[in-house]
Amino acid sequence: MSTASYNCPCCGGPLKFSGESGRLECAACGNSYEPEALEMLNASESGEQISFERPKEGFRTEEGVQAYLCKNCGAELITEDTTTAAECPYCGSPTILPDRIEGGVKPEKVIPFVVTKEQAQKQFEDYFKGKKLLPNVFLNSRNRISEMRRLYVPYWLFSCDACADMVYDAEKVRTEQKGEWEIPRTKHYLVRRKGGMCFENIPVDGSVKMDDQLTESLEPYDLSAAIPFQSAVLAGAMADHADADCAACEKRAVERVERSVEQAMLDTVRDYDTVNERNRRITTERGSATPALLPVWLMTTVKEGKTYTFAVNGQTGKLTCDVPADKKKSLLWGGGVFAGILGVAALILALMDALGSGSLLICAVVAAIIAVAVVGALKGQLKQAAQQSAAGGYIREGSFRLDVNADHFLYESTTKRKIENNTQKK
């Protein structure tokens, strides 16, 4: 297995790619280099590169993992067979595994890391603040922030043209009053909207291991900052190639496209009191899928045998997670709020000489409702991950068109109801 590692030409120390400067930087001597220059340098020295050795005899590589030797220090390292880049935990030397990239789908675009490890750490630390129902295992995991991984997640970027032909039932209601009678007049319309729009670079997670809800919560990415893929960008990070079926990922992109088209067409149906969809036909054409790598900081914590993941968008710094509320803390908070409200209410009623079983029961019900609401709000603080329902952020500017904009009046219906005389009723 051949490797392409990047060491400083000046001092021999490991180089890491900086998204901020766009250069490979050496922490040992402070020098920095253009990726293209290092690529050319490595190419000129390709005949002198040492291939990774096979594992020692007797070492058994399990299915789904690969073993290799670190070129810098000789340590034996193990990665999943989809891993294309890794950082040696012993010497910190970043190593690229280009033959693994070639074995999968080679990315065409990559967004370099902009958010530093320190900035990502700050996001985690800020998240832990004020979370009353956060389980202690997560609070105790703050000391593991240093272990968070810099990962390039594989994505499929889908682009397509979408066409829609929508038909709606719409109504306008006008109410007249004649004497003691109220007369609603409803005009019924058949509304048709036909048109379309273009979508660009809808990201769909291409890794089977990553949770789609988590990755979609990290959006949006600024794809205009993507650069053509070059292996040097991966230095100092881990990276996986896409192992999710492209067709399955395409289905997810189309679902988001359809919801966006539906909403865009519906937004053009105005000045009606009610609008209901009757028929629809949505098609996509001229679709394309581009493999890309997008930056993510990851940290995982295990609770009761289940792994929970914290993720930070490596370009924007947006954090997402989905962790459970601590059951004991939830009960304590709910019970405390209930008891506190009920106690105060009972004291006020006693001072007003209005304390009784009936009034106390009403107070207990109100206190219970408030307690449930408070606990629900505290639980909501822990829920950050949520799938994207549509793809509105990926519509090409100025691409929306409306080919048919027709509103057809059908008929008018009238009902009649007597106005209640409240004075007489009394």
MILO-427817 format. One line per 5 residues: number of its first residue (from 1); for each residue x, y, z of N, C-alpha, C. Coordinates in steps of 0.1 Angstrom, whole numbers, m for minus. Layout:
BEGIN
NUM> X,Y,Z,X,Y,Z,X,Y,Z | ...
END
This chain:
BEGIN
1> 8,m12,0,0,0,0,9,13,0 | 8,21,m10,15,33,m11,9,44,m3 | 17,53,2,12,64,10,18,77,5 | 11,88,8,16,102,5,15,110,18 | 25,111,25,25,119,37,32,132,34
6> 30,142,42,35,156,39,43,160,51 | 56,161,49,65,165,60,72,178,55 | 76,186,65,82,199,62,95,197,55 | 97,203,43,110,202,36,122,209,44 | 118,218,53,128,225,61,133,216,73
11> 124,212,81,128,205,94,123,190,94 | 115,186,85,110,172,85,98,169,94 | 93,180,100,81,178,109,68,176,101 | 58,171,107,45,169,100,38,182,96 | 33,182,85,25,194,80,10,191,81
16> 3,202,85,m12,201,85,m17,212,77 | m28,209,70,m35,219,62,m43,229,70 | m41,242,68,m49,252,74,m59,258,65 | m72,257,68,m82,262,60,m82,277,60 | m77,283,70,m77,298,71,m67,304,61
21> m55,298,60,m45,303,51,m45,296,38 | m51,284,37,m50,276,25,m36,270,22 | m28,269,32,m15,264,31,m12,252,40 | m2,245,38,3,234,47,13,240,56 | 10,239,69,18,246,79,26,236,88
26> 38,240,92,46,232,101,46,238,115 | 41,231,125,41,236,139,54,236,145 | 64,229,139,77,228,145,86,241,142 | 86,244,129,95,255,125,87,268,120 | 74,266,119,66,278,115,65,281,100
31> 72,273,92,71,275,77,58,270,72 | 54,276,60,42,271,54,44,270,39 | 36,262,32,38,259,18,25,258,11 | 25,261,m2,14,259,m11,12,244,m13 | m1,240,m13,m3,225,m15,2,221,m29
36> 1,229,m39,5,226,m52,20,223,m53 | 28,232,m45,42,230,m44,46,217,m38 | 39,213,m27,42,201,m20,38,189,m29 | 27,190,m37,23,180,m46,34,178,m57 | 39,188,m62,50,188,m72,63,182,m66
41> 65,186,m53,77,180,m46,76,165,m44 | 64,161,m39,62,147,m37,63,139,m50 | 58,145,m61,58,138,m74,72,137,m79 | 80,147,m76,94,146,m81,102,136,m73 | 97,132,m61,104,123,m52,97,110,m51
46> 87,108,m60,79,96,m60,87,83,m60 | 98,83,m67,106,71,m68,113,67,m55 | 114,77,m46,121,74,m34,111,71,m22 | 98,72,m25,89,69,m14,89,55,m10 | 87,53,3,87,39,9,73,34,10
51> 70,23,5,56,17,6,54,12,20 | 41,13,25,38,7,37,40,m8,37 | 45,m13,48,48,m27,49,35,m34,53 | 35,m47,49,24,m56,54,24,m58,69 | 13,m61,75,14,m64,90,23,m75,92
56> 28,m75,104,37,m86,108,30,m100,108 | 37,m110,105,31,m123,105,24,m127,118 | 13,m132,117,5,m135,129,m5,m124,133 | m4,m112,127,m14,m101,129,m25,m104,120 | m37,m104,125,m49,m107,117,m57,m95,116
61> m60,m91,103,m68,m79,100,m82,m84,99 | m91,m79,107,m105,m83,107,m112,m76,95 | m123,m82,91,m131,m77,80,m136,m63,83 | m134,m54,73,m138,m40,75,m128,m31,80 | m116,m36,84,m105,m27,89,m92,m30,81
66> m83,m21,81,m70,m22,75,m59,m18,84 | m48,m24,83,m36,m21,92,m25,m16,83 | m18,m6,88,m6,m1,81,4,4,91 | 16,7,86,26,13,94,28,28,92 | 29,36,102,32,50,101,46,52,95
71> 47,59,84,59,62,77,69,69,86 | 64,78,95,72,87,103,79,80,115 | 71,72,122,76,66,135,75,51,135 | 69,45,125,68,30,124,57,24,132 | 48,32,138,38,26,147,27,19,138
76> 22,8,143,11,0,136,m2,7,139 | m9,11,128,m22,18,129,m33,10,123 | m45,11,127,m56,4,122,m67,14,119 | m73,14,107,m84,22,103,m95,14,97 | m107,19,95,m117,12,87,m113,12,73
81> m118,2,65,m113,1,51,m118,12,42 | m127,21,48,m132,32,40,m124,45,43 | m114,44,53,m107,56,57,m96,59,46 | m96,72,42,m86,76,32,m75,85,38 | m77,90,50,m66,98,56,m67,96,71
86> m56,96,78,m55,94,92,m44,102,98 | m44,104,111,m33,110,119,m28,101,129 | m15,98,129,m9,89,138,m11,94,153 | m17,87,162,m19,91,175,m6,92,183 | 5,86,178,17,86,186,26,98,182
91> 28,100,169,37,111,165,30,123,159 | 17,121,156,9,132,150,11,134,136 | 18,125,129,21,126,115,9,123,107 | 4,132,98,m7,130,90,m3,121,78 | m11,112,74,m8,103,63,m20,101,54
96> m18,102,41,m29,101,31,m27,87,26 | m39,80,23,m39,67,17,m46,68,4 | m38,72,m7,m45,75,m20,m51,63,m26 | m45,51,m25,m51,39,m31,m65,36,m26 | m68,40,m13,m82,38,m8,m91,48,m15
101> m86,60,m18,m95,70,m25,m98,64,m38 | m88,59,m45,m91,53,m58,m100,41,m58 | m100,34,m46,m109,22,m45,m124,26,m44 | m126,38,m39,m140,43,m38,m143,54,m49 | m152,62,m46,m155,73,m55,m146,85,m51
106> m138,89,m60,m129,100,m57,m137,114,m57 | m136,121,m46,m143,134,m45,m138,144,m55 | m147,152,m60,m143,163,m69,m141,176,m62 | m148,178,m51,m147,191,m44,m145,188,m29 | m139,198,m23,m137,197,m8,m137,211,m2
111> m144,212,9,m144,225,17,m133,224,28 | m123,231,28,m113,230,38,m118,235,52 | m112,230,63,m116,234,76,m113,249,78 | m122,256,84,m121,270,87,m121,271,103 | m130,264,109,m131,264,124,m119,256,130
116> m112,262,139,m101,256,145,m106,247,157 | m97,239,162,m100,230,173,m104,238,185 | m97,249,187,m100,257,199,m114,263,198 | m118,267,186,m131,273,184,m142,262,185 | m139,250,180,m149,239,182,m150,235,197
121> m139,235,204,m139,232,218,m148,242,226 | m147,255,221,m155,266,228,m170,263,225 | m174,258,213,m188,255,210,m193,244,220 | m185,234,222,m189,223,231,m191,228,245 | m181,236,250,m182,241,263,m194,250,265
126> m197,258,256,m208,267,257,m221,259,257 | m222,248,249,m234,240,249,m237,234,262 | m226,230,269,m228,223,282,m234,232,293 | m232,245,291,m237,255,301,m252,256,301 | m258,256,313,m272,259,315,m281,247,311
131> m276,236,308,m284,224,305,m287,216,317 | m299,219,324,m302,214,337,m304,199,336 | m309,193,325,m313,179,325,m302,171,317 | m290,177,315,m280,170,308,m274,159,317 | m274,146,313,m269,135,321,m254,138,325
136> m251,133,337,m237,135,342,m227,130,333 | m230,119,326,m220,113,317,m215,123,307 | m224,131,302,m220,141,292,m213,153,299 | m217,157,311,m209,167,318,m195,162,321 | m194,150,325,m181,144,328,m172,142,315
141> m179,142,303,m172,140,291,m165,153,286 | m167,164,293,m160,176,289,m145,175,288 | m140,166,297,m125,163,296,m121,156,284 | m131,151,276,m128,144,264,m128,153,251 | m130,166,254,m131,175,243,m118,174,234
146> m107,172,241,m94,171,234,m93,160,225 | m102,150,226,m102,138,218,m110,140,205 | m117,151,203,m126,153,192,m118,152,179 | m124,146,169,m117,143,156,m121,153,146 | m111,156,137,m113,164,126,m116,155,114
151> m128,155,109,m132,145,99,m138,151,86 | m134,147,75,m140,151,62,m150,140,59 | m163,144,59,m174,135,57,m177,135,42 | m179,124,36,m183,123,22,m197,127,20 | m200,135,10,m213,139,6,m215,138,m9
156> m227,136,m13,m231,137,m27,m238,151,m28 | m234,159,m38,m240,172,m40,m249,170,m53 | m262,171,m51,m271,169,m62,m276,182,m68 | m276,183,m81,m282,194,m88,m292,189,m98 | m302,197,m100,m312,193,m110,m322,204,m113
161> m329,203,m124,m340,211,m127,m353,205,m123 | m362,212,m117,m375,206,m112,m386,213,m119 | m396,205,m124,m408,211,m130,m420,206,m123 | m430,215,m121,m442,211,m114,m454,216,m121 | m465,208,m120,m478,211,m125,m488,209,m114
166> m492,219,m107,m500,218,m95,m515,224,m98 | m525,217,m93,m538,221,m93,m544,222,m79 | m551,233,m76,m556,235,m63,m571,238,m63 | m578,234,m52,m592,239,m50,m591,251,m40 | m596,262,m44,m595,274,m36,m608,281,m34
171> m610,288,m22,m622,294,m19,m620,308,m14 | m630,316,m17,m631,330,m11,m644,331,m4 | m644,335,8,m656,336,16,m659,350,20 | m671,355,17,m676,368,20,m689,366,28 | m690,373,39,m702,371,47,m710,384,48
176> m723,383,45,m732,394,45,m742,393,57 | m747,404,62,m757,403,72,m769,410,68 | m781,403,68,m794,409,65,m803,406,76 | m806,417,83,m814,416,95,m809,406,105 | m816,396,108,m812,386,118,m805,374,112
181> m802,376,99,m795,365,92,m781,368,88 | m772,358,89,m758,359,85,m757,350,73 | m752,356,62,m752,348,49,m738,347,44 | m730,336,46,m717,334,40,m719,330,25 | m712,337,17,m711,334,2,m697,329,m1
186> m696,317,m6,m683,311,m9,m682,309,m24 | m671,315,m29,m668,314,m43,m657,303,m45 | m660,294,m54,m651,282,m56,m643,284,m68 | m630,281,m67,m621,283,m79,m612,271,m81 | m608,269,m93,m599,259,m97,m586,266,m101
191> m575,264,m94,m563,271,m96,m552,262,m101 | m545,266,m112,m534,259,m117,m521,267,m118 | m511,261,m113,m497,267,m114,m488,257,m120 | m481,261,m130,m471,253,m137,m458,261,m139 | m447,254,m135,m434,261,m137,m423,253,m131
196> m413,259,m126,m401,251,m121,m390,260,m116 | m379,254,m112,m368,261,m107,m356,251,m108 | m344,257,m106,m332,249,m106,m325,248,m92 | m320,237,m89,m314,234,m76,m299,231,m78 | m291,236,m69,m277,234,m70,m271,229,m57
201> m263,218,m58,m255,213,m47,m263,210,m34 | m274,203,m35,m281,198,m23,m272,188,m17 | m267,190,m4,m258,180,2,m266,168,8 | m262,156,5,m267,144,12,m255,136,16 | m255,133,29,m245,125,35,m242,112,28
206> m230,110,24,m227,97,17,m220,87,25 | m220,88,38,m214,79,47,m225,71,54 | m224,58,54,m234,49,61,m233,51,76 | m221,54,81,m218,55,95,m224,67,101 | m225,78,94,m230,91,99,m245,91,99
211> m251,97,109,m266,98,110,m270,110,101 | m280,107,92,m285,117,83,m291,129,90 | m298,127,101,m304,138,109,m293,147,114 | m282,141,118,m271,149,124,m264,157,113 | m261,151,102,m254,158,91,m263,169,85
216> m276,167,84,m284,177,78,m286,189,88 | m285,186,101,m285,197,111,m274,206,110 | m263,202,104,m251,210,103,m252,220,91 | m262,218,83,m263,228,72,m267,242,77 | m264,252,69,m259,251,55,m244,252,55
221> m238,247,44,m224,249,40,m224,259,29 | m214,267,28,m212,276,17,m204,269,6 | m211,263,m3,m204,255,m14,m196,264,m23 | m198,277,m23,m190,286,m31,m175,286,m27 | m173,282,m14,m159,281,m9,m152,268,m12
226> m159,258,m18,m154,246,m22,m143,247,m32 | m132,239,m31,m121,239,m40,m120,226,m47 | m114,225,m58,m111,212,m65,m104,203,m55 | m107,190,m55,m101,181,m45,m86,179,m48 | m78,180,m37,m64,177,m37,m61,170,m24
231> m54,160,m25,m51,151,m13,m44,159,m2 | m37,169,m5,m30,177,5,m39,184,15 | m51,187,11,m61,193,20,m64,184,31 | m63,171,29,m67,161,40,m56,160,51 | m45,166,49,m34,164,58,m38,169,72
236> m36,160,83,m40,164,96,m54,161,100 | m62,154,91,m76,151,93,m78,136,90 | m90,131,94,m94,118,89,m104,121,78 | m105,111,69,m115,112,58,m120,99,54 | m132,98,50,m139,86,45,m143,88,31
241> m143,78,23,m149,79,10,m164,75,10 | m172,79,1,m186,76,1,m189,61,0 | m196,56,10,m200,42,9,m215,40,9 | m223,51,9,m237,50,8,m241,50,m7 | m251,42,m10,m255,41,m24,m260,54,m29
246> m255,58,m41,m258,71,m47,m273,72,m50 | m279,61,m54,m293,61,m57,m302,64,m45 | m298,58,m34,m305,61,m21,m304,75,m17 | m292,81,m18,m290,95,m15,m297,104,m24 | m298,100,m37,m306,108,m47,m320,109,m43
251> m326,98,m38,m340,98,m33,m342,108,m22 | m333,109,m13,m334,119,m2,m334,133,m8 | m325,136,m18,m324,149,m24,m337,153,m31 | m343,143,m38,m355,145,m46,m367,148,m36 | m367,142,m25,m377,144,m15,m377,159,m11
256> m365,164,m8,m363,178,m4,m367,188,m15 | m363,184,m28,m367,192,m39,m382,193,m41 | m389,182,m40,m403,182,m41,m410,191,m31 | m406,190,m19,m412,199,m8,m409,214,m11 | m398,217,m16,m395,231,m19,m403,236,m31
261> m404,227,m41,m412,231,m53,m427,233,m49 | m432,223,m41,m446,224,m36,m448,238,m29 | m439,241,m20,m441,254,m13,m440,266,m22 | m430,266,m31,m429,277,m40,m441,279,m49 | m447,269,m54,m459,270,m62,m471,275,m53
266> m472,269,m41,m483,273,m32,m482,288,m28 | m470,293,m27,m468,307,m23,m473,316,m34 | m475,312,m46,m481,320,m56,m496,321,m57 | m502,312,m49,m517,312,m48,m521,321,m37 | m525,333,m40,m528,343,m30,m542,347,m30
271> m546,355,m19,m559,361,m18,m571,351,m17 | m568,339,m12,m579,330,m10,m579,327,5 | m591,323,10,m593,320,24,m589,306,27 | m591,297,17,m587,283,19,m581,278,5 | m571,270,6,m564,264,m6,m561,250,m2
276> m566,240,m11,m563,226,m9,m558,220,m22 | m547,212,m21,m541,206,m33,m551,196,m39 | m553,196,m52,m561,186,m58,m552,176,m66 | m544,181,m74,m535,172,m82,m521,178,m83 | m511,170,m84,m498,175,m86,m489,166,m95
281> m480,171,m102,m470,164,m110,m457,171,m109 | m447,164,m102,m434,170,m101,m424,161,m107 | m416,166,m116,m405,158,m122,m392,166,m121 | m381,158,m122,m368,163,m122,m360,159,m134 | m352,168,m140,m344,165,m152,m331,171,m151
286> m322,167,m160,m308,172,m160,m302,171,m146 | m304,160,m140,m298,159,m126,m283,154,m127 | m276,158,m117,m262,154,m116,m258,152,m102 | m248,143,m99,m244,141,m85,m229,143,m85 | m224,151,m76,m210,154,m75,m205,149,m61
291> m195,141,m61,m189,136,m48,m180,147,m42 | m182,150,m29,m174,160,m22,m171,156,m8 | m162,163,m2,m158,161,12,m161,174,20 | m169,174,31,m172,185,38,m167,184,53 | m162,195,59,m155,194,72,m165,193,84
296> m161,184,93,m169,182,105,m160,179,117 | m162,185,129,m155,181,141,m165,172,148 | m160,161,153,m168,150,160,m163,147,174 | m172,145,183,m169,139,196,m181,130,200 | m178,118,205,m188,108,208,m187,105,223
301> m199,102,229,m200,97,243,m210,85,243 | m206,75,251,m215,63,252,m222,64,265 | m236,62,265,m244,61,276,m254,49,275 | m253,41,285,m261,29,285,m260,21,272 | m248,19,267,m246,12,255,m249,18,242
306> m254,31,242,m257,38,230,m247,50,228 | m243,51,216,m233,62,213,m241,74,208 | m237,85,215,m242,98,211,m231,107,206 | m235,114,195,m225,122,188,m227,137,188 | m217,144,191,m217,159,190,m209,162,178
311> m215,171,170,m208,175,157,m208,190,156 | m197,196,150,m196,210,147,m192,211,133 | m200,220,126,m197,223,112,m183,229,111 | m174,223,104,m160,227,103,m158,240,95 | m168,245,88,m168,257,81,m174,269,88
316> m186,266,94,m194,277,100,m194,277,116 | m190,266,122,m190,265,136,m203,261,142 | m213,258,134,m226,254,139,m226,240,146 | m231,239,158,m231,227,166,m244,220,166 | m244,207,165,m256,199,166,m254,187,174
321> m264,182,181,m264,170,188,m278,166,191 | m280,154,197,m293,149,201,m291,140,213 | m292,145,225,m289,137,237,m301,135,245 | m302,125,253,m314,122,261,m313,131,274 | m325,133,279,m326,140,292,m324,130,304
326> m318,134,314,m316,125,326,m329,123,333 | m333,111,334,m346,107,340,m347,112,354 | m337,110,363,m338,114,377,m339,130,378 | m330,137,370,m331,151,370,m344,156,365 | m350,150,355,m363,154,350,m374,153,361
331> m374,141,368,m383,139,379,m381,150,390 | m369,152,394,m366,162,404,m370,176,400 | m367,180,388,m372,193,384,m387,194,383 | m393,184,377,m408,184,376,m414,184,390 | m409,176,399,m415,175,412,m412,188,420
336> m401,194,418,m397,207,425,m406,218,420 | m408,219,407,m417,230,402,m431,227,407 | m436,215,406,m450,212,411,m452,215,425 | m443,211,434,m444,213,448,m443,228,451 | m434,235,444,m432,249,447,m445,257,444
341> m450,255,432,m462,262,427,m474,259,436 | m476,246,439,m487,242,448,m486,247,462 | m474,248,467,m472,253,480,m475,268,481 | m471,276,471,m473,290,471,m488,293,469 | m495,285,460,m509,286,458,m517,283,471
346> m513,273,478,m520,269,490,m518,280,501 | m507,286,501,m504,296,511,m513,308,508 | m514,312,495,m522,324,492,m537,321,495 | m542,309,491,m556,306,494,m558,306,509 | m549,301,517,m551,301,531,m552,315,537
351> m543,324,532,m544,338,537,m557,344,533 | m563,340,521,m575,345,516,m587,338,522 | m584,328,531,m595,320,537,m603,313,527 | m597,309,516,m604,302,505,m598,288,502 | m591,283,512,m585,270,510,m595,259,512
356> m597,251,502,m606,240,502,m602,229,493 | m608,217,493,m604,206,485,m606,209,470 | m616,216,467,m619,220,453,m608,230,447 | m606,240,455,m596,250,450,m582,244,450 | m579,236,460,m566,229,460,m564,220,448
361> m574,213,444,m573,204,433,m571,212,420 | m577,223,419,m575,232,407,m561,236,406 | m555,241,418,m541,245,419,m532,234,415 | m535,221,420,m526,210,417,m526,207,402 | m537,208,395,m538,206,381,m530,216,374
366> m531,229,378,m524,240,371,m509,238,374 | m505,234,386,m491,232,389,m485,221,381 | m493,210,379,m488,199,371,m486,203,357 | m495,210,351,m494,215,337,m481,223,336 | m479,233,345,m467,241,345,m454,233,346
371> m454,223,355,m443,215,357,m439,207,345 | m449,201,338,m447,194,326,m441,203,315 | m447,216,314,m442,225,304,m427,229,307 | m424,231,319,m410,235,323,m400,224,319 | m404,211,323,m395,200,320,m394,198,305
376> m405,200,298,m405,199,283,m396,209,277 | m396,222,282,m387,232,277,m373,229,280 | m370,223,292,m356,220,295,m351,208,286 | m360,199,283,m356,188,274,m354,193,260 | m362,203,256,m360,209,243,m346,215,241
381> m340,220,251,m326,225,250,m316,215,246 | m319,202,248,m310,192,244,m311,187,230 | m322,190,223,m325,185,210,m321,196,200 | m310,193,194,m304,202,183,m305,196,169 | m305,183,169,m305,176,155,m319,175,150
386> m320,179,137,m333,178,130,m331,178,115 | m337,168,108,m335,167,94,m342,179,87 | m336,183,76,m341,194,68,m353,189,60 | m363,197,60,m376,192,53,m376,196,39 | m368,205,35,m368,210,21,m354,214,16
391> m353,220,4,m341,224,m2,m341,238,m6 | m349,246,1,m350,260,m3,m337,268,m4 | m327,264,4,m315,272,4,m306,269,m7 | m310,259,m16,m302,255,m28,m308,258,m41 | m318,267,m41,m324,272,m54,m315,282,m60
396> m312,279,m73,m304,289,m80,m311,302,m81 | m304,313,m78,m310,326,m78,m315,330,m92 | m328,334,m92,m334,338,m104,m339,327,m113 | m339,315,m108,m342,303,m117,m357,300,m116 | m365,306,m107,m379,303,m105,m386,309,m117
401> m395,300,m123,m403,305,m134,m418,300,m132 | m427,308,m138,m441,304,m137,m447,304,m151 | m448,292,m157,m453,291,m171,m468,293,m172 | m475,287,m162,m490,288,m162,m494,294,m149 | m502,304,m150,m508,311,m138,m522,314,m140
406> m531,304,m137,m545,304,m141,m554,302,m129 | m564,311,m127,m574,310,m117,m587,309,m124 | m594,298,m122,m607,297,m129,m619,296,m119 | m628,306,m120,m640,306,m112,m649,295,m116 | m654,287,m106,m663,276,m109,m677,279,m105
411> m680,282,m93,m694,285,m89,m694,292,m75 | m706,296,m71,m707,303,m58,m718,295,m50 | m715,292,m37,m724,286,m29,m728,295,m17 | m740,294,m12,m745,303,m2,m752,294,9 | m749,298,21,m755,292,33,m762,304,41
416> m770,300,50,m777,310,58,m779,305,72 | m775,314,82,m777,310,96,m782,322,104 | m790,319,113,m796,330,121,m787,335,132 | m786,348,134,m777,354,143,m784,353,157 | m777,348,167,m782,346,180,m783,360,187
421> m794,362,193,m797,375,200,m793,372,215 | m781,377,218,m776,374,232,m784,381,243 | m790,392,239,m798,400,249,m810,392,252 | m817,387,241,m829,379,243,m826,366,250 | m815,360,247,m812,348,253,m810,349,268
426> m805,360,273,m803,363,287,m817,364,293
END
